[in-house]
Amino acid sequence: MSEKRIGAFSQIFPPKPTWTAVDVPDQTGKTVIVTGGNGGIGKETVRGAKVYIATRSGEKSQKAIDDLKKETGKESIFFLKIDLSDLVSIKAAAEEFIGKESELHTLYNNGGVYSPIDRLTKQGFDMQFGTNVLGHFYLTKLLLPVLMATAQKCSPGIVRVINVSSIGHYTGAPEVIRWSTLAPGNDPSEQKKLGQNRLYGQSKMGNILFSNELARRYGGEGIVSIALHPGTIETDLARSAGSLVQLLGRLVLYPVSYGAITSLYAGTAPAAGELNGKYLTAWARRTLPHKQALDPELEKKLWEWCEERVKDI
């Protein structure tokens, strides 16, 4: 796949996929974590892999797990309790996983929120950035030892971290990230000035910046980090948007099964093992994100900002 920037129209209305879930290679022997994985990716990765569905809702997840076991005939699907808006919960989840497993082949940082402006995380961060970016940063950081240990046992390109962003990261530009909206105790008027869509957009920009810096720092340790836009998908996140957005969404949203395609390609396709530090769009096509998402100084600044916020948890 060539390095080019695919236009917004083609990303919103992509051509028919040339790679789908039926092309997922056998995952026997692999261990996978999917955050927010009640369906879609969680369902399709159960092809021999041991899958941990990492979500906040035990009841909702257990129903999804029971359905998956019934549909697939596989028993190796487990619930991992995690609240990505609470750093303490993230630490507990990582410790629980490490206490049970010695290997992790793929981490899908898939969960996300699109929330009202006035909502904050448990530690007081903007809910969208705190969950979508800081939460996944901390989970990944805590799981890096097991990811690197697994990479030492595997062929190159096997161990991967898949970071689900969105075409919405363009709404974070041109300022990219307004740092004053993120810190606990900040003036709420800063968030109101930015608005819900741009707060979401800067969190999705943060996903790409994090993914690229992870690739730069740990690619040499055998970890492949890929960011992606999954497509405009009909999910719970989309349904939490305003009525106008929902109305427009009916014209462009695709079924959840389509939303798994690009993530599954990034996480399982042999060719994707060569895509460390790259960005994909629907459906499993290589493209470039906004140019500001490729700024190495911003990538470094975001990483250091996140490190500072989790160091005392």
C-alpha positions in Angstrom: 0.0 0.0 0.0 1.3 3.4 -1.0 1.8 6.3 1.4 -0.8 8.9 0.6 -3.6 10.8 2.2 -7.0 9.5 1.3 -9.7 12.2 1.0 -12.5 12.6 3.6 -15.2 11.5 1.2 -13.5 8.2 0.5 -12.9 7.7 4.2 -16.6 8.3 5.0 -17.9 6.4 2.0 -15.2 3.8 1.5 -15.2 1.4 -1.5 -16.1 -2.2 -0.9 -13.6 -3.9 1.4 -11.0 -6.2 -0.1 -10.2 -7.7 3.3 -12.8 -8.8 5.8 -13.2 -10.8 9.0 -13.2 -14.1 7.0 -9.6 -13.4 6.1 -8.5 -13.3 9.8 -5.8 -16.0 10.1 -6.0 -18.7 12.7 -5.2 -17.1 16.1 -4.5 -20.3 18.0 -2.1 -19.8 20.9 -2.5 -16.1 21.0 -3.8 -14.0 23.9 -5.7 -10.8 23.2 -7.2 -7.9 25.1 -10.0 -5.8 23.6 -11.1 -2.7 25.5 -14.8 -1.9 25.0 -15.0 -5.2 23.2 -18.6 -6.3 23.9 -19.0 -7.0 20.2 -17.5 -6.5 16.8 -13.7 -7.0 17.3 -14.2 -9.2 20.3 -16.5 -11.5 18.4 -14.3 -11.8 15.3 -11.0 -12.3 17.1 -12.3 -15.6 18.7 -10.6 -17.8 16.1 -8.4 -19.8 18.4 -7.2 -16.9 20.5 -7.8 -16.4 24.2 -9.7 -13.1 24.4 -10.2 -10.8 27.3 -13.1 -8.4 26.9 -12.1 -5.4 29.0 -15.0 -3.2 30.0 -16.7 -1.5 32.9 -20.0 -3.4 32.8 -19.8 -6.9 34.0 -23.4 -7.7 33.3 -23.3 -6.4 29.8 -20.0 -8.0 29.1 -21.1 -11.4 30.5 -24.1 -11.4 28.2 -21.8 -10.6 25.2 -19.4 -13.3 26.3 -22.2 -15.8 26.7 -23.5 -14.9 23.2 -20.0 -15.2 21.7 -19.4 -18.6 23.3 -22.7 -19.8 21.9 -22.0 -18.4 18.4 -18.4 -19.5 18.1 -18.3 -22.6 20.2 -15.2 -21.3 21.9 -14.8 -21.1 25.7 -11.6 -19.0 25.8 -13.4 -15.7 26.2 -13.1 -13.9 29.6 -14.2 -10.6 31.2 -11.6 -8.2 32.5 -13.2 -5.5 34.7 -11.8 -2.0 33.8 -13.0 1.6 34.0 -10.9 3.5 31.6 -12.0 6.8 33.3 -10.4 5.7 36.6 -6.6 5.2 36.7 -6.9 3.1 39.9 -9.3 0.7 38.1 -6.9 0.5 35.1 -4.0 -0.5 37.4 -6.1 -3.2 39.1 -7.1 -4.6 35.7 -3.5 -4.7 34.5 -2.4 -6.4 37.7 -5.3 -9.0 37.4 -4.3 -9.8 33.8 -0.6 -10.1 34.6 -1.5 -12.4 37.5 -3.3 -14.7 35.1 -1.3 -14.5 31.9 2.4 -14.5 31.0 1.8 -13.6 27.3 -0.1 -10.8 25.4 0.1 -10.8 21.7 -2.4 -8.1 20.8 -3.8 -5.2 22.7 -6.8 -3.4 21.0 -7.2 0.0 22.6 -10.7 0.1 21.2 -12.9 1.6 23.9 -13.9 5.2 23.8 -16.4 7.8 24.9 -18.1 10.8 23.3 -19.4 12.6 26.4 -20.9 15.9 27.6 -18.5 18.7 28.3 -19.1 18.8 32.0 -18.2 15.2 32.7 -14.8 14.4 34.3 -12.9 11.2 35.0 -12.4 9.8 38.5 -9.1 11.8 38.8 -10.7 15.0 37.4 -9.6 15.0 33.8 -11.7 15.9 30.8 -13.8 12.7 30.3 -13.0 12.3 26.7 -9.3 12.8 26.8 -8.9 11.1 30.2 -10.6 8.0 28.9 -9.7 7.8 25.2 -6.1 8.9 25.6 -4.8 8.8 29.2 -6.7 5.7 30.1 -5.3 3.7 27.2 -1.8 5.2 27.7 -1.8 3.9 31.3 -3.1 0.5 30.4 -0.5 0.1 27.7 2.3 1.3 29.9 1.4 -1.2 32.6 1.2 -4.0 30.0 4.5 -3.2 28.3 6.5 -5.7 30.3 4.3 -8.6 29.2 4.1 -7.3 25.6 7.9 -7.1 25.4 8.4 -10.5 27.0 6.0 -12.0 24.5 7.7 -10.3 21.6 11.0 -11.9 22.6 9.4 -15.3 22.0 7.7 -14.5 18.7 8.6 -13.8 15.1 8.9 -10.1 14.3 5.6 -8.3 13.7 3.5 -10.6 15.8 3.0 -8.5 19.0 0.9 -5.4 18.3 -0.9 -2.5 20.0 -3.9 -1.3 17.9 -5.1 2.2 18.7 -8.5 3.2 17.5 -8.7 6.8 16.6 -11.2 8.5 14.2 -11.5 10.7 11.2 -12.8 13.0 13.9 -9.2 13.8 14.8 -9.3 16.5 12.1 -11.7 18.5 14.3 -8.8 18.8 16.9 -6.8 20.9 14.4 -5.4 23.5 14.0 -4.7 23.8 17.7 -4.3 20.0 18.0 -4.6 19.9 21.8 -5.6 22.7 24.0 -3.7 21.6 27.1 -5.6 24.0 29.4 -8.8 21.9 28.9 -7.2 18.7 30.3 -5.8 19.3 33.8 -7.9 18.6 36.9 -9.2 21.8 38.4 -9.1 23.7 35.1 -11.6 26.5 34.3 -14.7 24.7 32.9 -15.2 27.7 30.6 -12.1 26.5 28.6 -13.9 23.2 27.8 -17.1 25.1 26.9 -15.2 27.3 24.5 -13.8 24.3 22.7 -17.1 22.4 22.6 -17.9 18.7 22.7 -16.9 17.9 19.1 -13.5 19.5 19.4 -12.9 17.9 22.8 -13.6 14.6 21.2 -11.4 15.5 18.2 -8.4 16.4 20.3 -8.8 13.0 22.1 -8.7 11.2 18.8 -5.7 13.3 17.7 -4.1 12.2 21.0 -4.7 8.5 20.1 -2.6 8.9 16.9 0.2 10.9 18.7 0.4 8.3 21.4 0.4 5.4 18.8 3.3 7.0 16.9 5.4 7.7 20.0 4.8 4.1 21.2 6.0 2.9 17.8 9.1 5.1 18.0 10.0 4.1 21.6 9.2 0.4 21.5 9.4 -0.7 17.9 12.9 -1.9 18.6 11.5 -4.1 21.3 9.3 -6.0 18.9 6.1 -4.1 19.4 4.1 -2.9 16.4 1.9 0.1 17.1 -0.8 1.1 14.6 -3.5 3.8 14.7 -6.6 3.8 12.7 -10.0 5.2 11.7 -12.4 2.2 11.9 -15.0 3.8 9.6 -18.3 5.7 10.5 -19.9 2.9 12.5 -23.3 2.6 14.2 -22.1 2.1 17.8 -23.2 3.1 21.3 -20.8 6.0 21.0 -22.5 7.3 17.9 -25.9 6.9 19.5 -24.7 9.2 22.4 -24.3 12.1 20.0 -26.9 14.9 19.5 -30.1 14.3 17.6 -28.8 16.2 14.5 -25.6 14.1 14.4 -27.7 11.0 14.8 -30.0 12.0 11.9 -27.0 12.7 9.7 -25.4 9.5 10.9 -28.2 7.4 9.5 -27.1 8.4 6.1 -23.4 7.4 6.6 -23.1 4.9 9.4 -22.2 1.3 8.7 -23.0 -1.8 10.7 -20.8 -2.8 13.6 -19.4 -5.8 11.7 -17.7 -3.3 9.3 -16.2 -1.5 12.2 -14.1 -4.5 13.1 -12.5 -4.9 9.6 -9.7 -2.3 9.9 -8.8 -3.2 13.5 -8.7 -6.9 12.7 -6.5 -6.2 9.7 -4.1 -4.2 11.8 -4.1 -6.8 14.6 -4.0 -10.0 12.6 -3.0 -9.7 9.0 0.6 -10.8 8.3 1.2 -7.7 6.1 0.3 -5.4 8.9 3.3 -6.6 10.9 5.3 -4.2 8.7 3.1 -1.1 9.6 4.7 0.0 12.9 3.9 3.7 13.3 1.4 3.8 10.4 -2.2 4.9 10.1 -5.1 3.0 8.5 -8.6 4.0 7.4 -11.7 2.2 6.3 -11.6 -0.5 5.1 -8.0 -1.6 6.0 -6.4 1.0 3.7 -3.2 2.7 4.5 -3.3 6.5 4.5 -1.9 9.6 6.3 -3.6 11.3 9.2 -3.7 15.1 9.6 -0.1 16.4 9.2 -0.1 17.7 12.8 -0.6 14.1 14.0 2.8 13.4 12.6 4.7 16.0 14.6 7.4 14.2 16.6 7.6 17.1 19.1 3.9 16.8 19.8 4.1 13.1 20.1 6.9 13.4 22.7 5.0 16.2 24.6 1.9 14.1 24.8 3.8 11.0 26.1 5.5 13.1 28.8 2.2 14.7 29.7 0.7 11.3 30.2 3.7 10.0 32.1 3.5 12.8 34.6 -0.2 12.2 35.2 0.1 8.5 36.1 3.4 8.4 37.9 1.9 8.5 41.4 -1.0 6.1 40.9 
